[in-house]
Amino acid sequence: MARRVPISPSISARLIHAALVVGVVLFCLVAWFAEGATPSVELPNRRVLYISLAVVSAALFGAAAFTANRLTPSGRGSSAEDWWHANLGRAVFIWALVEAPAMLGTIAYLLIHDFRALLAPFIGLLLFANYRPSRLTGS
C-alpha cells in the first residue's frame, strides 16, 4: 500500500491564495458578461449602496492590513514550511478579509452596472498581490 505524504503548508498556502484570486477574477468576468441580466432600476438609492460598500471595504481592508502587519517574518533558523505551519490560518484569515469586499463590490456591480462598484474588487486584487504567500513570509 502506498504511503501518503501530506501536502506542505507552503504549497497549501499558494493553492488557497491562487484559488481566491481566480475566484474573484472569474466572478468579475461573470458580472461583466451578465450585464443585462438584472434590472438595476428597481434598486433603492445608489448613494446608500456606494457609501455602505466604501465603509465595509475600508473596514475589512484595514483589518487585513492590521492583521498582516502583526505577522512576524520567518526567522533565520526556521524554514518557510515551519512559518506556514504556524501561520497558515492567519494568512487565510487575511485573504478572507480581502476577498469579502472584492466579492461585495462585484455583486454591487452585477446589480447596478456602475464601474464605481468595481473599485473594491480592483483594490482587493491589488491587496491579494501585496499579501501573496512569498511576501507574507518575508522571503
HUSUL-V713491 format. One record per pair of residues at least 12 apart in sequence whose C-alpha atoms are under 10 Angstrom apart, sorted by the first residue. I is the first residue (numbers start at 1). J is the second residue. D is the distance in whole Angstrom. If there is no record, write none. Layout:
i;j;d
I;J;D
I;J;D
This chain:
i;j;d
8;81;7
8;82;10
8;84;9
8;85;8
9;80;9
9;81;6
9;82;8
9;83;9
9;84;5
9;85;6
9;86;9
9;87;9
9;88;7
10;80;7
10;81;6
10;82;9
10;83;9
10;84;6
10;85;8
10;88;8
10;133;8
10;134;9
10;137;10
11;81;9
11;84;9
11;133;9
12;84;9
12;85;10
12;88;8
12;133;10
13;84;8
13;85;10
13;87;10
13;88;7
13;89;9
13;91;8
13;92;8
13;132;9
13;133;7
13;134;10
14;132;8
14;133;6
14;134;9
15;133;10
16;88;10
16;91;10
16;92;8
16;95;9
16;133;10
17;91;9
17;92;8
17;95;7
17;96;10
17;128;8
17;129;10
17;131;9
17;132;7
17;133;7
18;128;9
18;132;9
18;133;10
20;92;10
20;95;8
20;96;8
20;98;10
20;99;7
20;125;10
20;128;9
21;95;9
21;99;8
21;102;10
21;124;9
21;125;7
21;128;7
21;129;9
22;125;10
23;99;9
23;103;9
24;99;7
24;100;10
24;102;7
24;103;6
24;106;8
24;121;7
24;122;10
24;124;9
24;125;8
25;102;10
25;103;10
25;106;10
25;121;9
25;122;10
25;125;8
27;102;10
27;103;8
27;106;7
27;107;9
27;110;10
27;121;10
28;102;9
28;103;8
28;105;9
28;106;6
28;107;9
28;109;9
28;110;9
28;118;8
28;121;8
28;122;10
29;106;9
30;106;9
30;110;9
31;106;7
31;107;7
31;108;9
31;109;7
31;110;5
31;111;9
31;113;9
32;106;9
32;109;8
32;110;7
32;113;8
33;110;9
34;110;7
34;111;10
34;113;10
35;109;9
35;110;7
35;111;9
35;112;9
35;113;7
36;110;9
36;111;10
36;113;9
37;110;9
37;111;9
38;110;7
38;111;6
38;112;8
38;113;9
39;110;10
39;111;7
39;112;8
39;113;9
40;109;10
40;110;9
40;111;6
40;112;5
40;113;7
40;114;10
41;111;9
41;112;8
42;111;10
42;112;10
43;111;8
43;112;8
46;108;10
46;112;8
46;114;10
49;105;10
49;108;8
49;112;10
49;117;9
50;105;9
50;108;9
50;116;8
50;117;7
53;101;8
53;102;10
53;104;7
53;105;7
53;108;8
53;117;8
53;119;10
53;120;8
54;101;9
54;105;9
54;117;9
54;119;9
54;120;8
55;101;10
56;100;9
56;101;7
56;104;9
56;120;10
57;97;9
57;98;8
57;99;10
57;100;8
57;101;5
57;102;8
57;104;9
57;105;8
57;119;10
57;120;7
57;121;10
57;123;9
57;124;9
58;101;9
58;120;9
59;97;9
59;101;9
60;94;9
60;96;9
60;97;5
60;98;7
60;99;9
60;100;8
60;101;7
61;94;9
61;95;10
61;96;10
61;97;6
61;98;6
61;99;9
61;100;9
61;101;8
61;102;10
61;120;9
61;123;9
61;124;8
61;127;8
62;97;9
62;98;9
63;94;8
63;97;7
63;98;9
64;90;10
64;91;9
64;93;8
64;94;5
64;95;7
64;96;8
64;97;6
64;98;6
64;99;10
64;127;9
64;131;9
65;94;8
65;97;9
65;98;9
65;127;9
65;131;9
66;94;9
67;90;8
67;91;9
67;93;9
67;94;7
67;97;10
68;90;8
68;91;8
68;93;10
68;94;7
68;95;10
68;131;8
68;136;8
69;136;9
70;90;10
71;87;8
71;90;8
71;91;9
71;136;8
71;137;8
71;138;10
72;87;9
72;136;9
72;137;8
72;138;8
73;135;9
73;136;7
73;137;5
73;138;5
73;139;8
74;136;9
74;137;6
74;138;7
74;139;8
75;137;9
75;138;9
75;139;10
79;137;10
80;134;9
80;137;7
80;138;9
80;139;8
81;137;10
83;136;10
83;137;7
84;133;9
84;136;9
84;137;8
87;136;10
87;137;9
88;133;10
91;131;8
91;132;9
91;133;8
91;136;8
91;137;10
94;127;10
94;128;9
94;131;8
95;124;9
95;127;9
95;128;7
95;131;8
95;132;9
97;124;9
98;120;9
98;121;9
98;123;9
98;124;6
98;125;8
98;126;10
98;127;7
98;128;7
98;131;9
99;120;10
99;121;8
99;124;6
99;125;8
99;127;9
99;128;8
100;120;9
100;121;9
100;124;9
101;119;10
101;120;6
101;121;7
101;123;9
101;124;7
102;117;10
102;118;8
102;119;8
102;120;5
102;121;4
102;122;7
102;123;8
102;124;5
102;125;8
103;118;10
103;120;8
103;121;7
103;124;9
104;117;9
104;118;9
104;120;8
104;121;8
105;117;5
105;118;6
105;119;7
105;120;5
105;121;6
105;122;9
105;124;9
106;118;6
106;119;9
106;120;8
106;121;6
106;122;10
107;121;10
108;120;10
109;121;10
